[in-house]
Amino acid sequence: MGNCLRSLFNDPSTPSSIANNDPATSGTSKINYSNTTIDFSATSGSTACKSQFSEAVSHDEGNEATNNQNGQILESPNLKEFTFSDLKSTTKNFKSDTLLGEGGFGKVYKGWIDERTYAPSKSGSGMVVAIKKLNPESMQGFQEWQSEVNFLGRLSHPNLVKLLGYCWEDKELLLVYEFMQKGSLENHLFRKNPNIEPLSWDIRLKIAIGAARGLTFLHTSDKKVIYRDFKASNILLDGNYNAKISDFGLAKLGPSGGESHVTTRVMGTYGYAAPEYIATGHLYVKSDVYGFGVVLLEMLSGQRALDTKRPAGQQNLIEWLKPLLSQKKKLKNTVMDARIEGQYSSKAMLQAAQLTLKCLEADPKNRPSMKEVVEVLEQIEAMKEKPKATKSTFGPSLSKPHRRGEQPNLHRFPFHSRSQAPKNEQETSKNNKNK
């Protein structure tokens, strides 16, 4: 005990030694790709008593909270320090029937606390919370726990999961979050549960927009934050399917001083990490955009990024389906999730596929910014109203005539101005023939 909150914030980014990957970490959801990595010490000797993120934000003029994109970077963490006894009480001594899930960090439990005081309360009374308990044997887990407090303790946005508090007593490290009723996007897309309805096109689009707004906030804040582990299991959903990004264990400050990237040891989840990051350790802000593209393809197809149960040649989703995104017939028949057939217009499908392709560009310079991604997704969302209007007039089975009611300018991409003219010329030519 006796650990003040600021004492958590020794800079975890200072390399203390070079070490080979620890084989004990294999099998977790985080994978080190390189054989030799920089080992970030969790017990840095820094006397600054602040995190990398805390240090950077404190240099802001006036040292005030920074507002951006409906979000806020707080001057200092606004977190409650829970006692281990409190968290044992609210989870019934971490009883198995309160277990929500388990990952590389540790186990997550469901608990109840008083909405005003955050004191433990009886089950069914007060506010539901999710309590993440670190596996005490995981050194990597300590670093991720520290990073969560560093980042989520300071970042506030509607599309980021809210961290309410923490506990650090002896070897016990825990984090307390708002509870997300619908669980993860991963569960809804891939888990075959008869009690869970397949996500509709509209809901998938809503989730994509929410998650994109969360990343946009991180990327456009004064102190750019690279999330580094964007994947379906880290997108949580509230009762209304509002998406919130969770798990900031691998988050890192972006480049500064005119630099294009930061260099760091390669960590993340195989199948989602950007190719330039895997190959060189160079982490760009747009490395997150690649991960978003992978998740977008998962949402369009209903297929996992990696699945060894699929036939050879189809196990890696990007290698399998990316070449088909530009082929209209194969896009509809092979790529798109059959469970949402008939819920979207042809134009919306094509634009979503085109956006996915741009996010998955091999060169990060050619990928759109997340701000541009949000703009395009909102354009696609606006399209969904056209089929609905037509459906109410002509009946539920007519989907093809929707094309007539859609406006050509909705197909415009902010980063595709060069290809727009020929498309408009084709539409004009087609209209002339119809006359």
N, C-alpha and C positions, 0 to 999 in steps of 0.2 A: 504494500500500500504506500500511500504518500506520493503517488505519481500524479503530478499535475497534468492537465490536458496538453499543455504546450510541450511537456517533456516527451510526448509521443513523437514530436515533429522533428526528430533528427533527419537530416536529408538522406532519403534512401537512394538517391541517384548518384552518390559518390562511390565510385568503384574502389573496393578495398583489396581485391585480389582477383586472380584469374583461376578458375577451377573448371574441371570437367563436369558434365551433367551428372547429377546424382541419380543413379538408377532407381533409387527408392521413390522418385517422383513419377516414374512411368505408370501409366494406367489412369492417371488423373486427367481432368479435362483440359489442363494446360500442358502444352508440349513444347519443349525446347528443341529447335530444329538443328542448331549447330553443335558440333562436337565439343567446341571450346567456347565458353561463355564468360562474360564478366559477372562475377558474383557480387551482388549488392548487399552489403552487410546490413543486417537489421539492427545492429548495435553500434552504429556509427559513432565515432569519437567526437563528432561535431559539437561545439559548445553553443551553437546558435540557438538551439532549443526550438527550432522551427522547421517545417517541412519545406521542400522545394516550392510547393504551391503557395504556402503561407508566406514564404520569403518574397516571392515574386509579387503577390498581391499587395503586400505591405509597402511596396515601392510606389504604388499608385499615388498620384498627387492628392493630397488631402486625406489619404488613407481611409476613404469612405467606401461604402458598398457600391459596386459597379452594376448598373442596370443594363440589360441587353436582351432583345428578343423575348420580352415578357418574363425574363429570368433575372437572376441577381447573383452576384458574387459577394458574399458577405465579408465584412472586414475581419471577423474572427468567427470560429466555429460556434454555432449556437446549439450545443448538444447537452443532453442530460447525462450525468455520470451515474449509471445504475450500479447497485451493489450486486454481487453474485447471489447473495441470499434472496434479493428481490426477484431476480430472474429465475432462480430455482423455484420460487413460490409460484410465479405466474405460469410456469410450464409444468407444474406438478412434479417437480424434481426431474424435469426433462423426460417425462413419461413417454412411452412409445406411441400412445394414441394422440400425442400432440406433435408428432414428427410430420413435417411437411415435405421434406426432401433432403437430399444429400449430394454434395459435390466435392471437388478437390479441396476446397477450403475446410469443410466440415459439414455438420448437420444443421438444418434449419427447423425450428420449432414454432408452434403457434402459441401465443399467450394473450392475456388480457390485462390491460392497465387502465387506471383512471384517466379520463380525457384531459383533466386540468392539471393534476399533480403528477401523473405518470407513475403513481404508486401501484403495486400489484393489486388486482381485483379478482373477484370470483369469475369463473368461466361463464360467459354469456352476459357479463356485466361490464360496461365501460367500452373501451376501444380495443379492437383486435390488432395485434402486432405480430410481426415475424422476427424471430430471434435467431441469429446465425451464431453458432458456437464453433470456435476454432478447434480443429484437431490439434492437441497440444504438442504432438510430435512433428508437426509440419512447420519447418522454418520458412518455406515459401509462403505458407499461410499467414505467418506473422507479417511479412512484408505486404501482402495483399490487404490484411486487416488495417495496417498502418495507412496504406494508400486510400482505402475507403474513407477513413476518418479525415485524411488530408483533403480529399477532393469533395466527397459528398457532404462533409461537414461545412463546406463553404459555398457550394453551388446550390442554387435554388431555381427550379424551373418546373412548369407543369408536366413536362415529359421526362423528368428524371425522378426516380424513386426517392422518397424523402427518408433520410437517415435521422432518427429521433434521438439516439444516444448510443452509448458504448459502455462496456465494463472491462476493466483491467485489474484483476486481483491475482497476484502471484502468477501462475501459469495460465490462468483462465482469461481468455480473450473473447468477448462477445460483442455483437452489433445488434441494435434494435431498429427495425424499419417499419414504415407503414405497411399494412397488410394489403396485398393485391388479390382481390376475390377470385378473379378468373385464372390465376396462375400464369404460366408462361405461354408465349406464342408457340413454342415447340410442342407443348402438350396438345394444343388445339390443332396443329397442322399434321402431326405425325402419330400421336398415340391413338390406337384403335380402342376407343372407349365408347360403348353404345349410349352412354349418358351425355356425351358431348357431341353436339351437332357440328357438322363441318362448317367452317367459317365461310360466310357468303363473300361475294366479290366486294360488296360495299364495305363490309367489316374489314376485310383484308386491306382495302385501300385506306380506310380510316387509321388502321394500325400503322401502315407504312408511312402515312403523313405524320402521325404523332412521333414515331421514332425518328423520322428525318428532321423534324423540328428540334428534337432533343440534341441530335448531332450538330445541327446548324448553330444552336446556342453555344455548344462547346467550341466549335471551330471559329466562331466570329466574336467570341469574348476577347477582351483586351489581352488576356493571357491565354492564348490558344491552347486548348486541351485536346490531345489525341486519345481517343477512347481505347483503341488497340485490340478490343476483343468483341466486336459486334457480331452477334449471332442470335438465333431464334430463342435460345434458352435464356438469354439475358434481356429479353424484351418481356416485361410483365404487363398484365392487363387488369384494370380495375373492373368494377361491376358493369360499367358501360363500354367496355372494350377500349378505353383510352390507354394508349401505350406509354409506358415509362421505362426508360433504360435503367438497368440495375447493374450491380457488380463492377465497381470501379477499381478492382484490385490491380489491373494492369495499366490503368490510365497514366498518361505522361504529358508533361508540358511540351507544347510544340516548339518549333524553331523560333529563334529570335535573332536580332541583329542582322537581318537580311539573309540569313541562312534559309535554304529550301527544305532542310530535313534535320532530324536529330539521329544520331547513331547510338544504337543500344543493342543489347543482346536480344535475340529473336525469341519472343514468347507469344503465345496466342493459341488458337485452336485450329488444327489442320483442316483445310477445306475452306476456311474463311480468310486466312491471312493473305495479304497482297503479295504478288510474286516478287516485286522489287525488295520487299522487306525480308522475305525468306532468303533471297539470294545474297543480299548485301548487308542486312541489318540497318539499312537506311529507312527511317520511319518518317513518312510524309503525312501532312494533314489529310491528303487524299488517299492515303492507305485505308482510312476508315470508309471512304466512298466505295472501294472495292468490296469490303465486307458487307456494306449495305446492298451492293449489287447481288451478292451471293444470296442474301436473305430475300431480296426481291424475287429472285428466280425460284427460291423455295416456295414463296407465297403464290407465285403464278402456277407452279407445277404441282405443289403439294408433295414434293419429294425432298428428302434430306440431301444436304450438301455432300455427304459421304454415306454410302450404304453398301456394305460388303455382301449383302444378301441379293443385290441386284446382279443381273448377268454381267459377264466380262464386257468391258467397254462402256458400261453404264454406271459403274460404281462411283465415279467422280462426276457429280452433277454438272460442273462447269465444262469439263471435257466432253461430256455427252450431249448436253442441250444447248450450250452457247452457240455452236455452229448452226443450229436450227432456228434461232431467234429471228433471223432475217429472211426465213422462208415461210411465207404466209400459210401455206397448206400444212406444212409440218408443225408450224407454231400452234395451229388450232388443233390438229389431230394427235400430236405427240407431246408437245410441251405443256399445254394448258391442262389444269386439273379438271378432270371430267365431272367432279362434284359441283363445279360452279358453271357448267355449260349453260348458255342461254341467259346469263346474268349480266353480260357486258356487251357493248357494241364492238364491231370489228375494228373500228378506228381506235377505241380505247385499248383493245388488246394489242394492236400494232404499236401504239405509242408507248405502252408499258414495256413491251419487248425492246423497243428502240432505246428507251431509257436504261433498261437493264444492261444492254450491250455497251452503252457509253460508260456506265459505272464499272464495267468489267474490262475496260481498256487496259492493255498491258503497260502502257506508259502513263504514269500518274498525271502527267501534264495534260493528257487528252481526256481525263475524266472531268465531269462537271463538278462544281462545288456543291455542297449540300444545300445551299440556298437555292441554286438552280434546280436541284432535284425536287425540293419542296414546291417550287413554282410549277414544274411539269406535272407532279402528282396532283396538285390542286386543279390543273387544267383537265386532267383525266377524270377527277372527281366531278367536275362540272359537267362532263359528258354524260355521266350516268343518269342525269335528269331527263335527257332526250329520249332514251328508250322507254322510261317510265311514262312519259307523256304520251308517246305513241301507243304504248301497251294499253292505256286506259281508253284510247280511241278505237283501236283496231282489234283488241283482244290480246290475251297473254301469249299466244303461240307465234305471233308475228315479230320476228327479230330482225330479219334482213332489211325491211324498209326503213329501219332507223337511220340508215346512212343519209337519206334525203333530208332529214330534219336537222342534221348536224352542221355546225358552222365550220367552214374550212379553217378559219383563223385559230380554232382550238387545237389544231394539229401542229401548231408552230412550236418549235423548240427554241429556247433562248440561245442554245449553243449549236444550232443547226441551220443558221441562216443561209448558208451556201446551197444546201440541198432543197431549200424551200421553193425557189423559183421554178425549177422544172416541174415540181409536183403541182403547182398552181397552173402552169401552162397545160399540163395533162388534164386537169379538171376543166379548164376553159374549153379545151378541145372536145372533151366529152360532152359538155353542155351544148356546144355548137352542133354536135351530131344529133343530140336529142331534139334540137329545134328543127 
